Amino acid sequence: MSVEAPRRIVLLRHAKADWPDVSDHDRPLAERGRKDAPVAGRWLAGTGITPDLALCSTAARTRETWKLVAPELPRRPRTVYDERLYEASLGELIAVLNETDDQVRDLLLIAHNPGVHALADALAGKAEGDTLNRMNRSGYPTAAIAVLTFTGDWKSVEHGVGTLAAFWAPHS
C-alpha cells in the first residue's frame, strides 16, 4: 500500500463498565455497556469503515466490548490483544500506533480514558465541522468512537498529523 493513501484510526473507548469487587483490570461491562457496544458496532459498520486490524486492551471490559462490536461489522479484522493499551499514556499509545505495519489502512483501537481522549485530541490537527468541539464537550463517554484520517506511514503518526473526521457517542 502506498504511504500516500489515506489511512484511518478508529478510537473506541470501552463500553460502560460495572464496579464489582474485582481488580480494575477484571471489571466486566455493566448492563448499559452490553447494550451500547453493539450499537457502537452498528454505527461503525454504517460508516463503511472495515478495519484491517483491531488492537484491544487486555482488560475484561475492553475485550467484552470488542466481542459485542465485532459481530456488527461486515468482516472481523485480525485482532491483537495488547497489555500495553491498559492504562496507556498518550505517548505509549502513539508508540503502539507507530509499530503498525504499513499494510494496514484502517486501524481500530479499543482502549480506555483518559488515553483514548488524549490521543484523539492530540492527533487532530484539523477537524471536520464541529467534531472536535463535540468530542471535547462530551468528555469522550463510554462506547464513544472517534475517526481520524491521515496520510503517511504509521511511523509518522504524531501530534497534529490527522483530521478528526467523525465523532459519535451512544447517548448524545
SELO-453158 format. One record per atom (N, C-alpha, C): x, y, z. Coordinates in steps of 0.02 Angstrom, whole numbers, plus 50000, padded with zeros to 5 digits. Layout:
REM SELO-453158
XYZ ...
REM end
This chain:
REM SELO-453158
500424994150000 500005000050000 500445006250000 500265011049961 500625017349959 500545021150024 501085024250048 501025028250109 500635034650096 500505036250033 500115042250017 499365040850019 499165034550022 498455032850026 498205034950096 497605037750100 497355039750165 497245033750210 497385034650274 497295029550325 496805032150376 496505027450413 496045029450466 496225025950531 496155029750584 496225027250652 495545027950685 495265022450707 494615022450740 494755021050814 494575025850856 494695025350928 494045024050964 493985018150993 493385016051029 493545015451103 493205019451143 493255018551216 492795012751235 493025008551280 492605002851302 491925005351325 491435000851322 490755002451344 490735002951420 490175005151447 490085006351519 490245000051559 490685000751608 490884995051649 490534995251717 490494989351746 490214988451813 490774989351864 490594989851928 491074990751982 491034985152034 491054978752014 491034973452065 491694973352104 491724969252155 492314968752197 492844964252163 493134966952109 493674963552073 494204968852057 494774966652033 495294971452013 495034975651955 495304981651947 495094986051893 495164982551825 495704978851815 495824975351752 495274970251736 494954967451788 494464962151779 493734964551780 493634971151781 492944973851783 492564972051719 491974969151725 491564967451666 491144973451645 490794972651590 490324977851568 489704977851612 489424983651621 488774984451653 488234982851602 487624982251624 487074980851578 487044986151522 487114992551540 487104997751489 487674996851439 488244994751462 488814993551417 488674987851368 488344982651393 488174977051348 487654979051296 487254984151311 486774986751262 487114991651213 487564995851239 487875001051197 488394998351148 488754993151167 489294990651124 489044988451055 488514984451049 488284982650982 488034988750942 487754993650977 487534999750943 488145003350913 488695003550952 489315006450926 489555002650865 489514996050868 489714991950810 489294993350749 488644994250759 488214995850702 488375002750674 488515007550718 488705014150693 489345013650651 489845010050677 490475009350640 490355005850573 489955000550573 489794997050510 489465001850461 489035006250485 488685011050443 489135016150411 489735017150439 490205021950410 490545019150348 490505012550339 490855009350284 491585007850299 491805009350358 492495007850378 492525000650401 492964996750370 493084989850390 493814989350411 493944989550476 494644989550498 495014983350474 495654984450458 496094978950439 496384975550501 496424979450555 496724976950617 496364980150676 496224976150728 495954978750790 496474977450845 496664982850879 497104982250937 496674983450998 496674978751044 496224978951101 496604978051166 496454982251215 496734981451282 496544974551308 496934972051354 496804965451384 496294965751441 496074971651461 495594972251516 494934968851496 494594966151546 493964962451533 493454966851497 493384973251517 492874977451488 493014979251415 493654979651396 493804981051325 493704974751283 493904969051310 493814962751273 493074961351263 492674962551316 491954961351311 491634966351261 491854972551263 491604977551215 491744975051144 492354972951131 492544970651064 492134964551043 492004959951088 491614954051072 490894955851052 490644961451076 489964963651058 489964968250996 490504971650983 490564976050924 490704971950862 491174967350866 491414963650808 490874960350765 490374957050795 489864953750753 489444958650711 489454965050729 489074970050692 489434972450629 490084970950625 490484973150567 490404968250509 490484970750447 490414966250389 490944960750388 491534962250417 492084957450419 492474958650483 492614953250518 493014953950580 493754954650561 494074959950584 494784960850568 495214956350612 495834955550592 496324952250635 496334956150701 496354952650757 496334955850822 496954954150862 497244959250892 497824958350936 497634961351004 497694957251056 497574959651124 498254961751152 498314968051171 498954970951190 498914973851260 499284970951306 499264973151376 499514980351384 499894982751336 500154989651341 499584994851335 499014992851308 498454997651300 498074998951364 498174994551414 497844995551479 498225000951517 497865006251536 498155011951572 498715015351533 498695015051467 499215018051425 499165025651425 499745028751426 499785036051420 499745037851346 499675044251333 499665046751264 500285044451227 500865045351256 501495043451224 501525035951209 501285031951256 501275024651245 500805022751189 500235026051185 499755024551131 500055026451063 500375032151059 500695034050996 501235029050977 501625026751026 502145021851012 501845015350984 501275013151010 500945007150984 500725008350912 500425014150898 500215015750829 500815015850782 501375018450805 501975018950764 502255012050744 502075006850780 502295000050765 501854996550714 501304999550694 500834996350649 501144995250580 501014989350552 501264987650486 500944992150434 501334994450387 501074999050336 500574995850288 500484989250291 499954986150251 499264987650279 499234989750342 498604991350375 498384998350352 497784998650324 497505005150303 497065007950359 496625003850386 496155006150438 496275002150501 496395005750556 496555002650620 496025004550671 495794999550708 495325000650764 495704999350829 495675004250874 495985003550939 495445003850992 495404998651034 494904998251087 495274998851153 495165004451188 495555005751248 495165009951298 495515013851338 495245017151397 495365024651396 494955028151436 495105035051452 495555035251513 495965040351521 495985046451481 496405045851417 496725040151406 497165039351349 496835040251281 496245037151272 495905037551207 495725044751190 495445048351238 495265055351226 495885059551212 496405058551251 497035062251242 497325060851172 497295054551150 497555052751085 497155056051029 496495055751032 496085058850981 496215066350978 496245069451035 496355076651039 497055078551012 497555074651030 498245076151009 498345075150934 498055069950906 498155068550835 497765073250790 497225076150816 496775080250775 497075087250763 497485087850712 497735094350692 497195098550660 496705095150631 496125098250599 495515094150618 494935096950605 494305093350618 493785095450567 493365090650549 492815092150504 492235094850545 491955100450524 491385103350558 491525104650632 491045102850674 491115104050746 491315097750784 491625092950749 491775086450782 492235087350842 492735091550837 493205092350893 492855095450953 492445100450941 492065103550996 491595098551028 491235094650987 490775089651015 491145084451056 491725082151031 492115077151067 492345079951134 492615085951134 492875088651196 492325090651245 491755092851220 491185094451263 490925088151298 490935082551262 490645076451288 491085073051340 491735074551340 492185071151386 492365064151364 492185062251303 492325055651274 492005050151317 491345049651316 490995044751358 491135037451336 490915032951378 490995025851362 490655024151296 490945019551259 490715017151194 490755022451139 491065028151153 491135033351102 491685031351052 491615034050991 492075032550936 492295038950903 492945039650893 493225045050853 493565041850792 493475044950735 493805042650673 494265048250650 494905046550644 495395051350620 495695048850555 495835053350510 496155051550447 496845054950445 497305051650410 497965054650399 498275051450338 498785054750312 499155052150254 499875051150277 500155045550258 500845044050277 500895037050305 501495035450329 501575028750358 501425029250433 501355023450464 501175023250534 501715026050579 502335025750557 502885028550596 502835036150600 502445039150555 502385046450554 501815049050598 501445044550631 500895046650675 501195050450734 500985056650741 501205061050795 500685066550806 500805070750853 500345076250868 500175080150805 499525081350795 499295085750742 499295082850672 499455076450664 499515073450597 498845072050564 498315071650603 497675069250575 497135074450571 496585072150541 495965076050539 495435071950575 495105074950623 494545071650657 493955071950610 493805066150580 493295065850528 492595064550557 492565061050614 491925059350643 492005058150718 491475059650754 491435057950825 490725055950839 490645050350874 489985047650890 489995044950961 489435045950996 489345043051062 488635040551067 488515035051102 487855031951102 487295036051133 487445040551179 486905044151214 486935051651201 487215053651144 487245060851131 486825062751071 
REM end
